[in-house]
Amino acid sequence: MSDNLIVILELVLLVGLVVWVALRKKKSCSQMFDEMQLKLRAKGYRISFFTALLAMAAAVILMECNMLGIITPALAVMAALMISVTVFAVYCILNDAFISFSGTPKNHLFLYSLIVLVEIANVVRLLIRGEVLVSGMVDFTAGAAVLMAVAFLVILITLIIKTNCERKEAEE
């Protein structure tokens, strides 16, 4: 299969997934969080914001000291943002504020699994084509794909662990 065909298939899959999620959301009731969940989500946003600030400050310091090496500044900023998104998601999952009061984790598990698989396929494709390093620096596309795969994998694992713990508690 040619590389262009793989990219087109990934895009079609992604667009189809977005349409499917949008149609399901339209059919289902709106997401409603109770007051405690809203407070916990607000705390999660605050923690995520300060995580992004600290990660970006660390990236700037590392860039100024020439300690980033093969990572571009854009990729360092992307890493800071993905770290903060992951921190928010993990905090909310662990405190039962990630999924709405009436929601189920099944759709989230499917969506995040699909994102991880697509990003891993993208990284493998870039590795095979030898497009990970460009002029001695990690290419933004390859680095972003790795960041997305790792971030959503961490979120997926956290969601699976939390769901299994809740299932065990419900059985007892």
N, C-alpha and C positions, 0 to 999 in steps of 0.2 A: 504494500500500500504506500502511495506517495505521501510525503509530509504534508502537502497542501490538502489532500483528502482527509488526513487525520485531523488537521486543524478545523476543517469545515465540519466534520462529524462532531468534534467537541463543541463547536459553536451551536450546531443544530441541537445537540443534546442539552446544552445550557439554556438555550432559548425555549426549548420544549419544557424543561424543568420549571423555568420562571413562569411560563404560561400556565402550567399545571398547578403550581402553588398559588398563583393569583386567582385562578378559577375556584380552587378549593376554599381560599380565604373568603371569596365573595359569597359562596354558598353557605359557609358556616357563620355562626354568630360572631360578632366582633369580639376581639380579645378584651377581656376585662380582668384587671388585677384588683385584688382587695387592697385595703389601706396599708396593711403591713407589707405586702409585696411592693407597693409603690415606694414606701420608705426604704426598703432594702435595695430596690433598684436605684433610688437616688443616691444611697451610700455607695453602691457599685459604680455609678457614674463618677462620683467624686474620687473614689479610689483609682478608677481608670484614668481620669484626667491627670491626677498627680503622678501616676505611673508613666503616662505619656510625657509629661514635663521632665521627669527625672531621666527617662530613657533618651529623650532628645538632647537634654543637657549633657548626658554622658556621651552621646554620639558626637556632639559638637566638640567636646573636650578631646575625645579620641581622634577626631579629624584634625584638630589644631596641633596635636602632638604627633601627627602622622603615624598613629598606632592602628589605624583600621586596615592598613595593608591593601588587600585585594578587594575591599568592599567600596563601592561608590557612595558618595554622600546621599544620593537618592535612595539607595538600598538601605542605608543606615536609618533614614527617616521612616521608610516603609517598615523596617523591623520594629522601630519604636511604636509606630501606630498599631502594628499587629500584636505586639506584646500587650498594649493597653486594651485592645479589643478582647484578647484572650483572658486577661485579668478580669475584665467586666463579666464575661460570660461564665467563667469558672466561679467567681464570687456569687453571682446570681443563681447558678445551678446549685451550689452547695447550700444556699440559704432559701431554696424553694421560691425564688422570685424570677426565674428565667422563663418559665412557661406560664401562660395565663391560668387563672383559677379554673377555667372550664376546658383548658387544653390538655393534650396528651403528648408525651414525648415521642411517639411513634413517627410522626411526620418529621420531626427534627432529626431523629436518628437516621432516617432514610436520606434526607437532604444532605446532612453533614457527611455521611458515608459516601454519597455520590460526589460531593465536592472533593473529598480526600482522594478518591479513586481517579478523578479527572486530573487533579493536580499532580498526582504521582505519575500518571501516564504522560503528562506534559513534561515533567522533569526527565523521565526516561527517554522521551523523544529528543529532548535537548541534549542529553548526554550522548545518545547515539550519533546525533548530528555533529557533536563536538562544538556546540554553541554556548557552553557554560562560561568559558573564559574568553573575553574579548580584550585584546591589548593588555593582557596580564591582570585584568580586573573581572570580577564576577559580573556577568551580564544581568541587567535589571530584570529581564523577563525570567531568567532561570532562578535568580535569587528570590523574586517575588513568588514564583511557583512553589519553591521550597518553603518560604515563610507561610504561605497560605495552607499548604499541606500540613505543616507542623501545627499551626494554630488550630485548624479545624480538627486535626487528630487529637490534640489535647482536649478540646471542647467535647468531641465525640466520646473519648474515654471517660471524661468526667461525667457526662450525661449517662453513659452506660452504667458506671459504678453507682451513681446516685439512684438510677431507676432500679437496679438490682437490690440495693439496700432498702429502698422503700417497699419493694415487692416482698422481701424477706420479713420486714416489720409488719406488713399487712397480713402475712400468713401466720404470724405468732399471736 
